[in-house]
């Protein structure tokens, strides 16, 4: 659906009629075909969802009218992932419907929280990249930035994680099995997306050589819209996700010939593009499908953008950068640069120089990694076979870029090979980050440290070529979901103390600073924290059949399992504490529960081995009587947004311990600190800025700096065995891992972990930081003993988190990169 501009729109207003309860009943009967009595959770959840969606749609229509009436420049945010979590409570929070909903269901035999549990987390993303995109969507709507999020509507999430005998087992994440009431399928927006074929040259009517893409295979992209409401405003933006659909749903010829499988083959092939988030790329077919997904999203999105622009501006493409800002969220959508050029060159007949000028002014690119090996590349052979015209355009972009280098930097012939979009070698590769940098007017990192690293190291030569192009926008999180919604008890306490303006202006939290030394307020703060810890303990009981003591220190690391995030270091600390208790069962120690969660990529075997080790250590600790009341450990299966909303408010200690210089930003660190958890962390990613905001005395920093890590690596100075020889406790921990202590009857099960630390050089420097980490953890324990001091530091962490609102980040994008204004 598109809303008309004011000149052709009849005067009309509308409002949802009746009470919310009446709307719920109406949808239960007319939309779902059920009786309202007896009330059932599933039908009432869906009835409530449709009733809330009605209110969203009213506001969305009005916002779209404002887009046209105010001739607003629009932002198009392209991301292969969104990780929105559940929608129901987020909508109720942002629409400020809590009291109305509670009144509507007060006589029902279930609570609002019970209804929320009926909703599955949307399987549209995997980790921080997708969650950041969803926070940005919330902030754009709250700030009334006219914008759209574009991505793919996957049928299945990356996978549902089960833990079986301590091992990760991947199951299909069929998140839409019970329907998805929040989406609106736009069957009228059905665009053709082409693959394969060949590029054909021809001479146009004025004698210019032009190209057309012919003999292609077509797939249809259908728009699926999800509404994104702002908080404290009636503004609603739109997240438009593309679903691949086939127009040849069934071959009667094949069916009548008895080929029942063949009758569905075309449909299955064409609709497989949006079937699964991140299909495995271990095989060539999986890699090709990933590239198909990226181009499919980009092609449909640019078709939509051009259609919307031409509706008002026709062929005046020189105006396009004044009306359109396209943000590439990482390299995944960077093929958009080539597709944008193809549309202007081949379909709109714009000349190369003008088309390129328009493209660079329109695009901006966010980089999310400091790891060179994580920068996406595609084999020239694959990209040329799947997208032949795009490879031609990439070659031409690269040719002109290299010519510019020869002319402007004749004394730097080395730049040709370093910066070329095409990486030469046995397998020639297209470097997508290079395409995105060359094709954008702004390239930003996502934390001050990260942006410094990409300017001085990762993209140092690009920074020489384009000295004003590389910039920083530190990531942020939405306080609506990550404090007001996830932690209503703490939100209420804060609002009672300083008012509720902080929800839309997180800097207001600084008004809590004078209360940090108030003993009465400290007691209230501690009481709220204990409520959240009791709730988390009950959740762990439901999941794992044991209930941690809520008076223990809840020490939490929850995030994607990866060696550089060093979950292994947390596990080794748990083993060290366990070993101390084995040596001295009477040891006086602060009671501690270590909580881990996260998924490992299916093909990442060492990460999956770390999950097995975590579960094996947890099983032994939790079943050993000497640990009773002193030490416990939990690995929560299937980490997701709804689980994070339970875990984060209950955490005392936030583990952010990546190898320095390897985490671009992190946003989990922000969520924990906003909820009053103290951070133990390295000087990495946004930890650096969190320390600057909360004060070095209110955070537990340890370990090597990014400069030290780089120096040791480059100089070949790092030797993990040197540390092992000098640390008896470290030797004991490694011996327990490499022996069958945690895998009786399976000797050698964890040998790959020991080998990664000693034989393969300990690339992530776990051994180097082990002693500093344990010493800091001892300081954590001693601080936790002093309840008032811990509460004071906790309050100060929350009070100083204003900088890390995604509202601030979006304001910076809007002002410095997109050049857009909020709607009036």
N, C-alpha and C positions, 0 to 999 in steps of 0.2 A: 504494500500500500504506500502511496505517496500522497502527501497533503498538498492541495493546490495552493498557488500563490493568491494573495489577497484580491487581485484584480478579477479573477475568475471564480471566486469562492462566494457562494450565497451566505448571507448572514444566518448563523445557526449556532445554537448552544445546546449543550446536553449535560445531564448529571445523572449519576446512578440513583435510581429511585429506591426508596425504602431503607430499612435498617440493614446493617451488616448481616444479622441473623437471617433476615428474610432473603437476602442475596445468597447466603449459604444454602438455605433450604431450596431456593429456586434452582440453583445449579445441581444440587444433589438429585433433584427430580428430573429437570429438563435436560441437563447436560450429561449427567451420568446414568440416568434411567433407574434410579433407586428410590426407595422410600426413606423418609427422614427418620423414621422409627422402625426398629430400635437403632439408635445412633451407633455407627461403626467408625472406627478410627480412620480407615482408609478413605471411605466416602466423605467423611467430614473434613479430612485433610484436603482432598481435592475440591470439595465444595468451597472451603475457605480460600484455597489457592485461586480458583476462578473468580471469586468475589473480590479478592485483592487485585487480581489482574484487571478487572473492570475499572477499578480506580486508577491503576497505572495507565491504562489506555486513554482515559480522559486527559490526563496530564501530558501524555506523549503527543497526542494530536495537537494540543495547544502549543507545546514546545516546537513541533514541526512548523506550525503556522508562524511562530516567531522567527524561525530560521529564514523563511522566505520574506516575511514582512520587513525584517531588519537587514536583509541582503547580507547576511553574516558569512564571513569566511569560515570554512568548516575544516575540522581536523579529522583525518582518517588514520586510525591506529591499526597497523597490520601486525598480527601476531598469530603464530601457529598454535599457541597455547593460551587458554584462559583457565584459571583455577578458581571459579567463583564460590565453590562450596555449595551449601544449601541456600536456596533463595528465599524461602518463606519468612524466616525471622529477619533477614536483611531488608526485605521489602517492608515488613511491619515496622521495623526500626526507623527506616528512612522516611516512611510515610507517617510516622508517629501515630500508629494505630494501636499501640499496646493496650490501652485502656478499653478501646472500643472492641477489640478482639476478646479480651478477657470477659467483658460484659456479655458478649454474644455467646460464649461457650460456658458461662458460669454454671449452668444447670446440666452440663454434659458429664458423662462419667469418665472424662479424661481431661488432662491439662493441655495447655498450649505446647509445653515441652514434649508431651507425648505425641501430639499431632506433628510436631517438627520431626520426630524420629521416623515418621513414615516416608520422609523424603530422602532419596539417595543423593550423595554428592555427585554433581555433574562431572562426568568423565571427559573433560575438555582440556585438561592440562596435566602436568606431571610434577612440577616443583616451583621454585622461586620465580622463574620467568613468567609462568602463567598466573601466579598469585599477584605478582607486581602488576601485570596487565589488568587484572580485575580491580585492584586498588585504584589504579589510574582511571578506570571507567567510573568508579564511584566518585572520585574527586572531580572529574570533568563535569559530571552531572550536578554535583553539589555547588560547584563554582559557576554553573551555567555556561560552560564552554561548549559551543555547538560542535559536537563530535560524534563519531561512530567508531565502534570497535569491529574489526573484520577478522574472521578466522574460519575454522572448519567445524562442522557439526558432526562429531564422531559418534558412531553407533556404540563403540566400545572404548572405554578408557584404556590406559596403558596396561594395567592388569590389577586384579584383586589379589592382594597378598594374603596367603594363609601360612601359618607356621605349623609344620608337621614334623614331629620328632626333632624340633629345633631348626629345621631347614626351611628356607623360603620356597614356597610352592606357588606358582603363578596360575591363577584362574581367570577366566574371562570376566571383565568388568562390564556386565550388561546393565548399565546404570539406568536405562530407559525401559526396563522390562515391565514396569508398572505404569508406564506412560510418563509424560513430561508436560504438565499443564502450563508451564511458563512460556513455551515457545509458540510463535505464530508462523505457520508455514505459508510462504508467499508463492503459491503456484503460478501467479501471474508474472513473477520475476524468475524466468527460466532462461538462462544464457547458455550459448554454445561455447564449449572450451575445446580447443583442438590439440592434437598430439600427432607426432610422427610426420609423414608426408615429406615434402621437399620445398625448397625455395625456388621460385621461378622469376627470372628477370624479364622485363618488358619495357618498351618505350612508351611514355605517356603522351598526351595530346600536345604538350609543349616541347617534346623532344628530350625529356629527362628520363634517365634510367630509374625505373621503379621495380619493386619486388612484391610478389604475392606468395602467400603460403598455400600450397595446393596439395591435393591427394591425402588429406588428413583424416584421422579418426576423431569423431566427435563424441563428447560426453556433455551432458546437461548439468548445469549448476542451478540448484533451487535455493532461494533465500529462506532462511529460518531466523526470525527476529526474536530477541529477548530484551525486555525493557530494563533499563538501568536508571533508577530514580535517584535524584539528589536528596540530601538531608536539609530540612529547614527551608525548602523551596519547592515549588510545584513543577520544577523542571525535570524532564525525563529524557534521557538519551537512549540510543539504540545500539545493541550489539547484534550485528548481522553475521550469521554463520552460514556457510555454504554446504549443501548436501548434494552428493552426486546421485543423479537419477538417470534411468535409462528410458528411452522412448520405445525401445524394442523389448518390452517386458516379457514377451512370450512368443516363441516361434512355433506356430501351428504346424508348419511343414515338418520340422524335426519331430514334433510330438506325434504326428500321424504316421511317421516312419518308425516309430517305436523308440526314438532317441529322446527319452524323457529328460535326461541330464542336459543334452545339447539344446533342448528347447529353452532352457533357462540360462544358457552359457553367456550370452551377450549381456543380459541383465546383471548377472553376478560379476562379470568382468568390469563393467562400467561403474557399478555401484560400490566396488571394492575400494575406490579411492578414499572415501570417507568412512570406511568401515572401522578402522582401528587407529588410535593415536599412536604414532611412532611405531610402525611395523618394524620388525627386526631387520637390521641391515647386514646381518651376517652373510646373507646370500645376495647374488646379483639382483634377483627379482625384488627383494625387499628394498634394496637401494634405489632401484628404478621407481618403485611405488612411492618412496619418500619424496623423490624429485617431482613425481606426478602430483602429489599432494600439494607441494609448495607452489607449483605453477598453477594448478587448478584454483587455489585460493586467490592467488595474485590476479589471474586472468579475469575471474568473475568479479573481483573487487574493482579492478580498473574499468571494466565494462560499466559497472554501476556508477563509478565516479564520473566517467565521461558522459554517461547518459544524463546524470543530474546536472552537470555543468552546462551541457549543450542545451538543456531545456530553457535556461535563462540567457545564455551567452552565445549560442550558436557556434560559429567557427572562429570566434575571437579568442584563439588559444593563448595569445599574449597576456590575457587577463587571468589565465589559469592559476599562476602562483599567488595572485591576489585573492583568489576564492578557495584555494585548495592547499592544505598542508598534509603531506603523507609521511608518517613516522614508521620506520622499519624497526620492529622490535627484534633485535638480533639479526643474524645473517639469513635465517630461514626464508624470509620473504624478499630477499635482495634481488631475485630474478625479476622483480617488479621494475627495476631500472631498465632492463632490456625490453620488457613488455610495454612499458610506457613509451619508449622510443618507437617500437614497432607500430603501435597504434597511431602515433603522430605521423610517422614516415609513410607507412603503407596504407593506412585507412583514411587519414585526414589530409594526406598529401602536403604536409609541412616539410620545409627544407631542413637539412641536417643541423645547421648551425642554430637556427631558431629553436628546433625541437630540443637540442641539447641544453641550450640556455634555460628553457622552460623546465626541463627535467631537474636540473641541478637546483634551481630556485624552489622547486616543489618538494624534493625529497630531503629527509633527515634520517640518520641512522644511529641507533643505540647499540653500543657494543657491550656484551655481558661477560667477557672472559679476559683473563690475563694469560691464558695458556695458548701458545701458538698452535699446538696440536688440536685444540678445540675449535679453531677457525674453520668453517665449513668449506670444503672443496668438492667439485664434481669432476669425474673423468670427462675429458673433451669428447671422447667417443660416445659416452652415454648421453651427454647433453646435446650433442649434435644429432644423434639419432632421434631423440625424443622431441627436441625443439630446434630443428635445423635453422630456421630463420633467426632465432635468438642467438645462436652461436655466431652467425654472420655479423649480427649487430655488435656482439661482445668483441669480436675481432676488430671491428671498425672503431669502437670506443677505445680499445687498447692501442690500436695503431696511432690514432690521433694523440692519445695521452703520451705514448713513447716519443712521438715527434716533438711534443711540447717539452719533454724532458731533455731531448737532445739540443733543442734551441736554448732553453732557459738555464740548463745546468750542464754545459759542455765539459766542465771539469769533473763531473761525477758520472762517468760511464757505468759505474757499478749500480746506479739506480735502475737501469734498464731491467736487469734481471731481478733485483730485489722487489721492485714495485709493479712489475708487469702483472696484469690480470691472469695471464697464462703462465703457469709454472711448468717449466720444461723438465723432462726426465723420462725414464722408461715408460711411465704412464703420465701423459700430459694432463694437467689439471686446471680447472677454472677456479680461481680463488675468489669466492663470493664476497668476502670482506673487502677485498680490494675494489671490486665492482661497486659495492655500496659506498665506500669512502670517496671514490672518484666521482660517483654520480649523485652525491649529496652536498648540500651547502653547510651542513652541520653534522658533526660526529661527536657523540657524548659518551663518556664513561659514566658509571653509576655510583661512584664514591670518590672522595678527594684522592685517596691513595691510588685507587684503580685508574683514575684519569691521569694522574701523574705517571704511572707505570706505562700506560699506552702512549703518552706523549714522549716519554724519555726512553722507552724500550720497545714495546710491541710494535708501535706505528711511528717510531722516531723519524724515519725518513719521510713519511707522509706529512709529519708535522713541519718538516723543513720545507716541503713543497707548498703546503697549505697552512701557513703559520696561524691563521685565525679560525681554522675549521674545527680543530679538536678542542672540546670543552667538557665541562662537568655538570651533571645534574644528579646530586645524591638521591638515591632511592628514598621512598617513604611508604608508609602504610596508612590505611584509612582508620581513624579512631572510632568510626561508627561501628564497624564490625569487630575490631580487635580490642576495644575496651567497653564501649557502651553495650554492645550486643553480647560479646563473649563473657563479660564480667559485670553483670548488672548490679551486683552487690557493691563492688568497688566504685562503679560509676555513681551509684546513689550516694555513697559516702562523700565522694569528691564534690558532687553537685550540692550536697547539703552544706559543704564547707565554703565553696567559692562560686556557686551558681553553675548553670549548665552551658554557658557560652563556650566552654572548652571543646564541646562536641564538634563545632564548626570552626574553632580557632584554638588549635592545640597549644599555642603559646600561653594561653590563659592558665595552663597548669602551673606556671611559675608562681602563681599566687599560693600554691601549697608550701612553698619553701619555708615561710615563717612557722608553719605547723609541724615541720619535721622535728623540732625540739620540744613540742608540746606533748607531755606524758599522756594526757587523756586522749589526744588524737592518735598517738602511737598505739594505745590499747585498742582503740576502735579499728585501726588499720590491721593490727594483728588478728583481731577477731574475724574480720572479713577474710583475711588470708586463710585462716583456719577453716572457715566454711568452704572455701574453694578447694582446700586440700582434702577435706572430708569427702567432697563430691568426687574429686579425682580418685581417691582411695576406693570409693564405692564403684566407680567405673572400672578400675583395675580388677576389683573383685569379680565383676561381671565377666570381664574378658579373660582373666587368667586364674581365677579361683583362689586368689590370696589377696589379703587386704593390708596394705602398708599402714604403719602407724602415722597418723597425720601430724604427730608432734616431731617426727623425724625430719631431718633436712631432706627436702625433695630436690635431688640433683638431676637435671634433665638435659638430655641432648636428643632432639628430634629433628630429623632432616634426611634428605636423600643420602643413602649409604655410598660413600666414596672415600678412597684412601686419603685424599687431600683434606677432607673434613675431619679425619682422624677420630672416628668413633673408636678405633683401636686403642687410642690413648686413654679414653674414658674407661674402656673395659680393663685395660692394664692397671688403672688406678683401683678399680673394684677388686681385681685379683690381689693387688698389694695389700689392701685393707683386709681381705679374707686371709691372706697369708699371715698378717700380723696377729689376727685372732687365733689362727691355728697354733702359732708359736706361744701366744699368751692369751688364753681364753678369758682371763680376768681384766684384760686391757680396758682402761677407761676411755671410751671414745664417744663422740657425738653420734647419736643414732642417724643413719643415713639410708635413704632409698635412692638407688640409681635407676633412672627411667630412660630407656632408649626406644626409638621407633624410627622407621624409615624403610624405603624400598631400595633394593639393588637392581640395576638393569639386568634382565634375564641372562645376558651373555657375559656379565662381569663376575667371573667365577671367584676371584679373591674377595670381592665385596660380599658375595653370598657366603663365603667361608667365615667372614667376620660376623655375619648374622648368626651362623651356627655356633660360633664361639661364644657370642653374647648370651645365647639361650642356654648353652651348656654351663657356663659360669653361673648364670642366674639360677638354674635348677639346683646346682650343688650348694650354692650359698643359702638359698631359701629352704633347703631341706636339712641343713646342718644345725643342730640345736645350739651350738656355740654362737651362732650369728643371731639367734632370736633376740629381738628387741634392740639390736645393734646395727645390723647390716642386712639389706635386702636389695633385690635387683629385679627389674622387669623389662621385657622387650614386648612392646605393644604391637600387634599385627595390624597391617593395612593402614598405615599412617595417611591421613587425609585432612581436609580442612575442618570437618566437623569434629574429628578427634583432636586437632590442634586447639580448637575452641574450648575443649575440656582440659587439656594438658597445660597449656600456657598459663592460664590464671592460677593454677595450683602449684606452679614451680617456685621454689625458693632460689635456686641457682641455675643460671642459664649457661650452658656450655657452648662457647663459640671459639673453637680451638684449632681452626684450620692452619696449615702451614703458612706462615707469613708471606704475603705477596701472591697468594693463589686464589683467594676468595675475592671476587669482584666487589661485592657489597655485602650481601646477606640482608634479609629483612626479618628473619626469625629473631635476630638479636634485638631488633627494634620492638617487636611484639612482646617479647619477654620483659624487657626493661619498662615498657609502657605499663605493664601489669605489676610492676614492683619487684620483679626478680632481679637479683644482683648477677652481674656477668663475670664469669671467669673466661678469659680469652687472650688470644694473641693480638698483636698490633697488625690487624689485617682487615681489609674491607672497611665497612662502616664502623667496626669496633673503634677505629682511631677517632672518628668524629663523635661517637658515643662517649668515649673517655673525655674528650674535650668539653662536651656539654655537661656531663654529670660530675666531673671532677675525678682526677686520678685516684683520690682516696676512697671513692665510692664504687670502684670497679677493681677486679683482681686480674691484672695484666701480667703475663709471664712470657718467657721464651725468646727465641731469635727474632730479630727484625727482618723485614723483607730485604734490606740491604745486606745483612749478614748472610741470609740464605743464599742470595745471588753470589756474593763473594766466595762463599765456601764451595758452591757448586762449580763456578767458573775456575777457581783455583785448584779444584780437586783435593781440597783440604779435609773434607769431611770423612771421618772414619768411625762408624757406629761402634766398632769393637773397642775403641779407646774408652768409650763411656761404660761399656759393659764390664770391662776389666776393673774399673774403679768404683763400681756401685754394686754392692752385694745384694741389695733388694731388687735391683733391676735384673741381675742374673737369676735370682730366685723366681721372679715373675716369668721370665723367658723360659726357664726350665719347666715350670708348670704348664706353659702353653705347648712346648714341644714334646713333653712326655704325654702319657695317657691319663693324666690327672683328671682332665675334663672330658675325656673320651675313652673310658674304660672299654677294653675289647676292640678298640679301633685305633691302634697305634699309628702315628703319623698323620692323623686326620688334619691336624692344624700345622703340620710342617710347612705348607706353603706360606703361612703367615710369618713363621720364624725366618724362613728363607728370604722373604721380602725385606725383612729388617736387617739381616746380617749378610747373607750371600749376595743379594741384589742391591746392596748399597743404601737401603732405607731412604728412598728418593724424597719422601715426605717428612723426613727428619723427626720421626716419632721418638727415637732413642735420644736425640740431642736435647729435646725439650722435656724428657720424662722427669728428671729430678726437679727442675724448676716448677713443673706442673704439680708434682706431689707436695712440694713445699708451700705453694700457693694454696693448695687444697687444705693443708693443715691450718693455714691462716683463715681460710673460709670457715672451718669447723670452730676455731676459737672465737671468731666473730659471732657465729650463730649462737654460741652459748650466752652471749650478752643480748638478751631479747630487745631491750630498748635501743641499743646501738644498731642492731640489724634493722629494726623498724625505721630508725632515722634514715639510714642509707637507702632503704627500700622506697621511702617517701620521696627522697631526693632524686632517685632514678626516675620515678614517674613524673615528678615535677619538671624535670629538665629535658623531656622528650619532645618538646614542641617542634624542634627542627625536623623531626622525622615523620611529620605528617605528609601523606601523599598530596594533600592540598598545596603545601609549599612547593613540592616538586612540580606539580602541574602548573602552578603560577610561573615557575621559572621556564618551563617548556613554552608556555603561552607567550611570555614576554620576550624571551631570548632566542627561541628557535622557530616557533610557529607564527609569530606575529599575529595573534588573534586576540580579540576582546571578548569578555563575557557578554551574554545577551543582556539587554537592558530590562 
